[in-house]
Amino acid sequence: MARQAKQKLGHELIPWRLYVVVGFVLLLFCSLVARAAYIQIIEPDKLRHESDMRTLRTTSNQVQRGLITDRNGDMLAVSVPVRAVWADPKHAHDQDAFKDMRRWQALADVLQEPVDELVRKVKNNPKKRFVYLKRQVTSAVADYIEQLKIGGIYLKSESRRYYPAGETAAQLIGITNIDDVGIEGIENTYNTWLTGTPSKQKVRKARDGSVVERLDIVQEGESSNDLVLSIDQRIQQLAYRELKRATEVYQATSGSVVVIDVTTGEVLAMVNTPSYNPNARDNLQPHRMRNRALTDTFEPGSTIKPFVVAAALDSGTVKVNELISTSPGWMRIGGRQVRDSSNYGDMTLAKILVKSSNVGISKLSLSMPVEQLLGTYQSMGLGNYTGINLTGESAGLIHNRHRWSDFERATLSFGYGLTATPLQIARMYATLGSGGILYPVSILKLRQPPKGEQVISNKVAYDVMEMLVGVTETGGTGTKAHIDGYPVAGKSGTSRKAVAGGYGDDYVALFAGVAPVHNPRLAISVVINEPKGDKYYGGDVSGPAFAKIMSGALQMLNVEPISEQEAVNLATARGAQNNVIK
Amino acid sequence: MSQSPLNLPRIVLHDIWHHKWVLLLSVLVVLNGVAVVYTSHVTRKLITQWDQLLQEQDRLDIEWRNLLLEEQSQSEHSRVTRMATKELNMSRPLPKEEVIIRVQ
């Protein structure tokens, strides 16, 4: 009975127990719901933040500096991504990175630096957060360092600029500094064009580091632009080789060559000596980095004479076949003397240029108003910027005053009392070649032909070129600039360098000209500064380099040479024409 | 209760038929949910792939730049000239030695 009662008791419902249990369950459920509601509705931000902290990352893509190429697509400057090795000394200390010195030894070996030095850099500044250990290491080295896994040593992307053209175009292209900012030459002038800014983007990353979601763009980047220069690297190379040879042979202090395309005003080559290797920046010397072809001015000497003739012909004060008396080979102007190397007697304009007669050219200058001469000089670009738009360009100097003594007017005609850059000289001869049309000089490859300005008449330009042919032929002052197959209209020049209080013993040897005369394509000026040897005349020093560069460049451009027979025909046609006018 | 015997399946079917739109919608909701999950999965996979392709592009760009440099140094004009003259005994013809062939 008692057992039965016990059993019965077991089946009997005891309500309060049930309520307690149900109550607990409900309470649990409610608190879960409340917690869920709290997390989801009332305070969702905290967990979202926690999640974002673990998955959201900002990535930035690296933008490489734009390429610089020559007109045919040859690379002149290329940026290659490299890495910088840096240390966070605080992290290194916190992670006890100095325990395993073998790793440091390996790091020092691969960076080729003494291990003590490296360790000292990191160890001695435990509070610092950033120290560069080595910049611009290649990616192979960077991967190796990554695998060394030294605490507190990190890698950072950066880029390194390589200049495949090396020293041949060093001054023109310029260089960038270690932070990829252009500091010289074209790199400097077109820095903003070449530089891009990286874009930054927020992404969500999975645990294995792969991107699973791209969120908003934090910073809109700007891609960099490439630059196509008007330079023809083949001609640039040739010009540099010849100029370097001439500079060495004549022990000159410096030299410049400019090659201009007559028909467009584009610069095909611009070289200077002494040069430097832009890929090794350890010992840069400022005097080697200057682009002398457009920064340095000098008195142009006799190379200016053809433009005196052009001015005189243009103003109509002389005729093409007029004879000018230069006997007795010297003349006195205002108490000073102008002299020729010998007494040439009566000379044609052509002969004045061929023999480079100072007396003859002075008489021409004095026959016209000085404003006419200066006006012609200026209209051909002297005393003005050429439009090339590069850092450091010099405009040269032409005095602009009202009073000129007769002697000064004479000196102006043989290239003293005014200064010009090699680029300006080349441009003046290009203007002759283009039939008197002055084009702005361009260092960038032009998409469409530029608009030129007719500064002297077509006929005058042609006549002066015809006269200049004799300079490189037998009896002229520039026979060493003669080229078989391409008749040259050029002029040599030798000017004494001005020093404080007068003129010193140093010379500038020049040769400038256009070729081929019957269909001008290139204008070249060769300037060799302070040749030290026995020879210092422009025709002897600069002439041979001019001939080599001109003939090589014309060949590269596939300009058809004329045969000897054709050359004779042209010459007789010239003579016949002259006779007819007589 | 007695005049119509209880036919449970019939009632159920009837009920289903009666609420067919609701049922259809709920099935669609479930399918939609699955589709959303699937699409976001595919999207993530595509984005990952995209990212990998971008990295590949960067890698190829670096390689291209290095190859450019190599090409440039191998084909440098002075080097070619040197090799042509020294190893192949070639020389540049003078302008007067050039023969011009006109193609008409």
Chai-1 contact restraints between the chains, C-beta under 6 A:
chainA,res_idxA,chainB,res_idxB,connection_type,confidence,min_distance_angstrom,max_distance_angstrom,comment,restraint_id
A,M75,B,L68,contact,1.0,0.0,6.0,A-B,restraint_1
A,M75,B,Q72,contact,1.0,0.0,6.0,A-B,restraint_2
A,V78,B,R65,contact,1.0,0.0,6.0,A-B,restraint_3
A,V78,B,L68,contact,1.0,0.0,6.0,A-B,restraint_4
A,V78,B,L69,contact,1.0,0.0,6.0,A-B,restraint_5
A,V80,B,R65,contact,1.0,0.0,6.0,A-B,restraint_6
A,P81,B,I62,contact,1.0,0.0,6.0,A-B,restraint_7
A,Y162,B,L69,contact,1.0,0.0,6.0,A-B,restraint_8
A,P164,B,Q72,contact,1.0,0.0,6.0,A-B,restraint_9
A,S210,B,T48,contact,1.0,0.0,6.0,A-B,restraint_10
A,V211,B,I47,contact,1.0,0.0,6.0,A-B,restraint_11
A,V211,B,T48,contact,1.0,0.0,6.0,A-B,restraint_12
A,V211,B,D51,contact,1.0,0.0,6.0,A-B,restraint_13
A,V212,B,R44,contact,1.0,0.0,6.0,A-B,restraint_14
A,V212,B,I47,contact,1.0,0.0,6.0,A-B,restraint_15
A,R234,B,H77,contact,1.0,0.0,6.0,A-B,restraint_16
A,Q237,B,H77,contact,1.0,0.0,6.0,A-B,restraint_17
A,Q237,B,S78,contact,1.0,0.0,6.0,A-B,restraint_18
A,D484,B,P95,contact,1.0,0.0,6.0,A-B,restraint_19
A,D484,B,K96,contact,1.0,0.0,6.0,A-B,restraint_20
A,G485,B,P95,contact,1.0,0.0,6.0,A-B,restraint_21
A,G485,B,K96,contact,1.0,0.0,6.0,A-B,restraint_22
A,Y486,B,P95,contact,1.0,0.0,6.0,A-B,restraint_23
A,S551,B,P95,contact,1.0,0.0,6.0,A-B,restraint_24
A,E560,B,I100,contact,1.0,0.0,6.0,A-B,restraint_25
A,P561,B,P95,contact,1.0,0.0,6.0,A-B,restraint_26
A,P561,B,E98,contact,1.0,0.0,6.0,A-B,restraint_27
